[in-house]
Amino acid sequence: MTSTYPAWVFDGSPIPDPLGHGERAVQFLRRLKHPASTAPRRAFQLTPWQERIVRRIYGPRNLDGSRIVKEVFLLIPRGNRKTSLAAALALLHLLGPERVPGGQIIFAACDREQAGIGFREAADVVREGKTLRAVTKIYDANNAPKTIKSALDGSTLKAISSDGKAQHGTTPTFVLVDEIHAWRGRDLWEALKSGMAKRPGGLTVVATTAGRGREGLAAERYTYARKVAVGEIVNPEYLPILFEPQEGDDWQDEALWQRVNPGLAYGFPDLDSLRSMAREAADNPAEMYAFRQFNLNEWMGNSQTPLFNFETYDTRRFDDDEDDLEHLPCYLGIDYAQSGDLAAIVAAWRHDDGQVTIKPWFFLQGEGLQARERLEGVPYRQWIKDGLVIEVSGPVVTQQAVQDQITEICARHQVEEVAYDPWKFRAAATELFNDGIPMVEVRQGLATMGPANGELIRAVNGRLIRHDGHPVLRNHFAGVAAVVNDTGLIRQAKADPQHGHIDGSVAAAMAVGRLALGSTNQSAYNRPGAGGIFAF
């Protein structure tokens, strides 16, 4: 794939500015003051790479004079002063040459505390300038909306959070979307996008470090930005600026650190601190993932404490034909949920060479599906359309729907065991057992699931797992936060307790764990060739 790296930020190539808007924006920012600045008279420090970004946003114009760029996706590691730049751009629209009468400038973040960080940055810049203080009023009470109001034309800058009520009544002229990777749901995003369409000339700037996972609002926006960056999508109104590693880059290479952290050349972030974190990360997988995500801006497909090595998992994708698995020993794991979570069946087949193929079936109640999509930011209806999830009509996933699928799998494959959690599934398990299906009760305590999780981890990290890349199963694996107790046993927990799902991961551990034990609930005397107690 073509590189996503924004070489134009550094190559000195001409940036169109036919009407001088880019130059005016740069001059306004240079006249600002910042309380933490080390420059003479605490002048706002606009580095050359930041200046290029500002000129690229505001310089290019349509024939009618309107700004071409309508949305910016700035993906940049921690410590590169994105908040300071974003605050300065907000003031450019509140008090500078980009202001419009009655403009609404919005800082939107994942929660009130995060939204307040960007707001305070802007407020501190205003307080540093005598002229700016004279024409503004700052409302910064803890129990009231944080707002800066301009006396010039009634424009306002307000901090809001994605965990609050959606802002459907707004008509924003500038929106800063801060750390979108931490947002939950998409209601606020959709409200701001629809409000932006009410007034021409608006600008949305998404400024974020890399996130985790491949589903949801943040992953969706990141994927779109990458497609524009490599030319797969042509959209001159959208400006992706992606400081991220490219395929094949070595995360321990300091040349990479310099490339994805444009501020390093100017002393931020601190290079010695990065070296210290990298040394610790070399021997700690969780710290390695965190370093690569937050300090090198690599979009990760898993939680901060992943269950296993996802790079290894992703290389083990094969297009196995299910017909070829019919003669192999098969073990099923069942994680049943009526509502809230998904119900999951995962099958694990043992190959003669010790490899293990896994395949999932997921079930989801159809009632309230649209609202659930909006809340979780997950494309359930598309997954159902693609045959990745089985929709069960009504408000709950019925036991019968899961039972029917188990029966169908057992009719086709050499199922040795069906491991299930007895909670809410014992009655169904009894019926299946009475039908001759080998049901095995596996409680969800650490004593049983700890070893099962260990077997799954060993199989993945040992390059024994085979899978077809099922996106829902990977989503559930990615949602696991691995918790290790004093004895070394591992428990699966949700990285996102409110909206995350790990049912497929739990079911996979049950299936692989039972497969590793190689046990069966059939008597040894019933096995072909055993002879039995009546053998002569």
N, C-alpha and C positions, 0 to 999 in steps of 0.2 A: 504494500500500500504506500502511496505517496506520503511523505512526511507531513505532519500537522504543525511543525515548528514555524513560528511567525518570524521568518528571516527578515521581513521588511522592517521590523522594529529596529534592526541594527545595521542594515546595509546602506543607509544613507540615500536610498532611492527617492525620487521626487514624490511628494504627497500633494495632490491638487488642492489649491486653496484660492479659487478664482475670486471670491468675494471678501477674503481676509478674515473669515470667521475663525479659522484655526489659529491665526496669529493673535486675534483679540482674546481668545480663550486662554492661550498661553500667557499673554501679558497680564491678564486678570489674576491667574493663579500665582504668578511671580510676585504680585503685589500683596498677596496674603501673608499673614504671619502665623507661625505655629509655636506653641509654648515649648515644645521639645526640640526645636530647630537649633543647630549649632552654627548656622550661617549668621553673618552680621545682621544685627537688629532683628534677629529671630525670623528672618525671611523664610517663607515656605520653600522647601528644597524640592525642586522639580528636576529630577535626573534626566539625562538625555533620552533614555528609553521610555520614561513616563511622558516626556514631551512629545515623542513620536506618536504615542498612543493617543494623546489628546488631539494632536493635529489630524490624525487619521479619522477620528470620530467626527470632528467639527469642520474640517476643511472641505472635503468633497461635497459638491452641491448639485442638485438638479437644475435644469434650465430655468425653472421658475424661482430659483434661489433657496428652495427648501433643502434641508439636510438630507443626504442620502441614507446615512446610517440611522436605523431605528432601534436596533437591539445589539448589545454587545455581550459576549460571553467571555469573561476574563477568568481563565483558570490559572492560578498562580499559587506556589507554595506559601506556607506560613512564613512570616517574618519579612516579607517583601513590601510592607507598608501599603497594602491594597486599601486598608481602611482609611488611611490619610488621603490617598488619591481620590477615593470614592467620596469622602466628605468634601473635598475641594470641588469636585464636579457638581455635587449637590448645591454648594454655594454659588457656583457659576450659574445655575438655573434659578436660584432664589434671589441673588443680589447682583449677578454679573450680566454680561452682554447676552446671555441666553434666556434671561427672564422674560416672562410674559405676564400681563396683568392677571391677577388672581390665580397665579400658578399654584399647583399642588405638587410639592416635592415630598416623596415618601421614602423612608428607610424601612425596608421590610426584612425581618430576620426570623429565625426559628422560634425565638421566645423573647420575652420582654427584656431580659438581661442582655442578650446579644444585640437586639435592636438599639438598646441604650448605648452600646459601645460606639457605634457609628454616629449616633446623635451627639454624644458628648464630644466626640472628635470635632464635629462641625461647630458645636457651641463654643468649644475652647478657641477655635480659630476666630470666631466672631468676637469673642471677648478680648482677643489680643489686638484687634484693630479698632482704633478710636472711631474711624469713620463708620465701620460696620456696626459698632455698638450703638451709635447714635440713631441708626435707622432700623433697629430691630428690637424685639422684645422676646426674651427667652423664658419659656415655661418649663421648668425641670423638676417639678414636684414628684415625689415617689408615688403618690396616689392619684395622679392625673396624667393624661396623655402628654408626652414630651413633645413640645412644639416650639419652633422659632417662627415668629411672624414678622414680615417685612412691612415697614411703614411706607415704603416707596409705592407699592401697588397692591398691597393686601395679600401677597403670596405667602404661603406657609410651608414649612418643612416639619413633617411629623414622623415619629417613630412608631411603627406598628409591628405586630408579631403574627406568625402563621398559626400560633396556638390560640389566637383570639378570634373574634367574629370577622367574617369576610367583609371587605370594604366595598360593598356593591354600590354605594352611593358616590364613590370618588370619581373624579375626572383628572387623573394625574398627568402632569407634564414631564416629570422625571421620576423614575423609580429605581432605587438601588435594591437589588435582591441579594442579600448578604448570606453567604454560606448555604446555598440551596441544598447541598448534600445532607444537611441536618433537618430540612423541612419534613413535616409529617402531613400527608394529604396534599391536595391541590386546590382546595377551595379558594384560598387567598390569591394564589397565582392566577386562577381563572377570573376572579373578580378584578384584579389589577389589569390583566390583559384586556378584558372587555371595557374597562373604564378608559384605558389608554386610547382605544379606538374612537372615543367620543370627541377628541380634540386633535387636530392635526399637529404634527411636529413633535410629538412626544418621544422620549428616549428611555429605554429600559437597559440598565447595566446589571448583569449578573456577575458578581465578583465572589469567587469561591475557591477553596482548595478542593482537591479531588475527593470523591466520595467512595462508597462501597456498594456493591450489588449491581445488578443489571436490569432491575425493574424499578418503577416508580418515577416520579417527576424529575428528580435530579438526573438519573441515568438517561431519561428520555431527552432532556435538554442537552446533556453532554454528547449523546450519540448524534443529535442533529448538528451540533457545533462541529464535530469531527467530520461529518459528511460535507459540510460547507467548506471546511478548511482544506480538504483534499480535492475539492472540485466535483464531488459526486452530486452535490446539489448546488445550483447557481442561484444565489440570493444576495444581490449587492446591498440590500438593506440590513443584512445581518453580518456582524463583524466578530468572528471567532479569534481569540487570542489565547492560544493554548501552550503554556509552558509546561510540557510534560515529556517524559522519556519516550523514545521511539523504540520500535521493536528491535530486540537484540542488545539494548543498552545494558551495561553492567551497573547495578545500583551502587556499588562500592567505588566506582570510578569518579574521582573528584572533578574531572573534566565535565562529566554529566551534571554534577552539582552546580557548577558554574553556569552551564547552559540553561538549566531550568530555573535557577534562582538569579534573575537579572540584577537583583540588588546586591549580590555578593561583591561585585566589583566596586561597590560604594560603601561596603562595610556592614551591610544588613542583608540577610541574617548574619550571625557570628559564625565564622568558618570553624574556629576551634570547638564551638559547641556542637556543630554538625559532626565533626570528627569523633567527638566523645560519644555522641548518640549512635553513630555508625559502628563503633567498636562494641558497644553493648548489644546492638541489634544483630551483630554477626553470630552471636551464640544464643539468641533468644528469638524464636520465630514470631512471637506476638509483637516484640519491639521492632523486628525487621519490617513487618507489614505496616506498622504505624509510621516508621521512618519513611518508607517508600510512599505512603499515602500523603502524609502531611508535609514532609520536607522535600520530597522529590516530585510530588504531585502525580503519582501513578494511581489511576482509578482502579481500585481493588474490587474483586468479586466476592468478598467475604467479610465477616465481622472482624473486630479488632483482635479477638482471641479465637482464631479459626480452629475448627476441629481437626483439619488435616491440611496438607500442602495442596492448594488449589492449582498451582502450575502443573503438578503431577497429575491431578485429577483430570484437568482439561486435555492433557495429551493422551488420555486413555479412552478417547472416543472412537467407537467402531460402529459400522453399519451392519450389525449382526442380524441375520434373518431368524425370526422366532422359531421357524420350522426346524432350524438346525439345533435348537435347544431342547427339543421335545424328548430326546433320549437321555438327557442329563439329569442328575439328582437336583431337585428344586426345593427351596425353603422359602416360606412366605412370612413376612412380618406385617402385622396389622396395627395401625394406630387409628382408633375410631373416635370420631367427634360428631355429635349431632348438629351442633351449631357453633359459631365462633371460629374455631379452627377448621381446617380441612380434614376429611377422613382420607387415610392413605393405606394402600397395599403396596408393598415392595417385594418383588421376587428376586431370589439370588440363586443362580445355577452354578454348580461346581464342575469345571472342566477337568479333563483327565490330567492336564499339566499343572493343576493347582490354581489356575485363573478363575475369576468369579465374574459372571455377567449379572448386572442388576437392571431391573426394569420396574417402573412405578405405574400405579393407577391412582388417580386422585378423584375425590368426590366433593361436590360443593352444592349447598342448597341454592335454589334459584331465586327464592324470595329475597328482595332487598339487595339484589346483586349490583345494581347501578350505584346505590348509595355506598355500598361496601367498596366498590372500585374507587370512588371519590375519596373515601376516608383513608384507604390504604395506599392509593396510587399504584395499584397493580392491575394489569389488563385481563381480568378474569373472563370477560365475555369473548375476548380474542382467543384466549386459551381454550375456552369451550368450543369455539368455532373451529379451531385447529385440531380438535380431538385430544388435547393434552389434559383436559379436566372433564369429568363426567358430571353433568348438571342433574341434580335430583330436584324435581318440582316440589314446591312447598317450602315451609319455614325451616325444616331440618333435613339432614341426611339420614335416611331410614336405615335401620340395620339390614332390612331385606335387600336394599340395593347393594350393600357391601357383600352380604351373603351370596347373592346371585353371581357376583363377579368372582368370588372365591371358588364357588362351585364350577364356574366355567374354566378357570385356570386349572383346577384340579382334574377336570375332565380331559384336558389337553396335555398336561405335563406330569412328570414323575415327581409329584409333591411328597416329600418325606415328612415335613412338619409344617404346620401353620401356627406360628407364635403370635399370641394375642395378649393384650392387657385386659384383665377381667373387668376393669371398671367400665360399666355400661355396655359390655359386650358379652357377658357370661351367658345370657339366655340364648343369643345367636350362636355362640360357640357350642353350647349344648346341642342345639338342633343340628349343627354341622357335624359334630362328633357322632351323633346318632345316625347320620347319613353315611358314616364310614370315613369321614375326613379326619386326618390325624391332627387334632387340635392340641396345642401345648400352651399352658398358661405361663406367661412371663410378666411378673409384676414389675412396676416401674421404679423400684427402689435401686439404690446405688449398688447393692450386692449383686443384682442380676444385670442391670444395664451398664454398670461400670466395665465389666469384662466384655460385654457386647460392643460397647463403644470402642474399646481398645482393639478388638478384632477388626472393626471397620477401619479404624485409623491405620492399623498395620497393613491391611489389604490395599488401601489407597496409596499410602506412602511407599509400599513395597512394589508398586506398579503391577498389582494383580487384578485390580478392579477394571472391568470393561463396562462401558455404558454407551448410550446413543445420543448423549448430549441433551437429554430431556430438560427443558428450561425451568420447569416448575420444581423438579427435584433439585436442580442446582440452586435455585432460589432458596429452597428450604435448607440445604447444606450451608449456604452462605449466611443464613440467618442465625446460625448456631454460635453461641459464645461458650467455648469449652471451659469448664470449671474443674480444676484439679484439687482433690482433697489431700489430707496429710498422708494417706496411704498410696497415693499415686493414681487412684481410680478417677476416671473422668466422667463428669456429668454434663449432659447437654442442657443448656439454658437458652432462652430467647435473647438475642442481642437487642431486640426491640420488644420489650414486654407487652406494649400496648397493641402493636399492629403486626408484629412479626409472626412467622409460622415456621415450625421445624418438624411437623408431623411426618413428612417424607423422610427426613434424616433419622428420626427415631425408629420408624418402621424399617429403614435400611439396616440400622444397627441390629435390630432384632433378627432380621433375616440372615445377615452375614454372621452374627454371633452364633445362631443355632447351626448354621452350615459349618462353622469352624469346629463346633463340638462334634458334629457328625453323628449325633444321636438320633434315634427314632423311637417312636412309641409303639412300634410293632415288635412282637416277640422275636427273638433270634431264631426260634424254631420255625417261624413262618417264612423265613428267607429262602429263596430257591436254593436247593442243594444242601440245606442244613440237615435234612433228614428228619428232624423233629423227634419227639419223645417216643413215637411209635415206629421209628426206623428199625429195620432188622439187619 
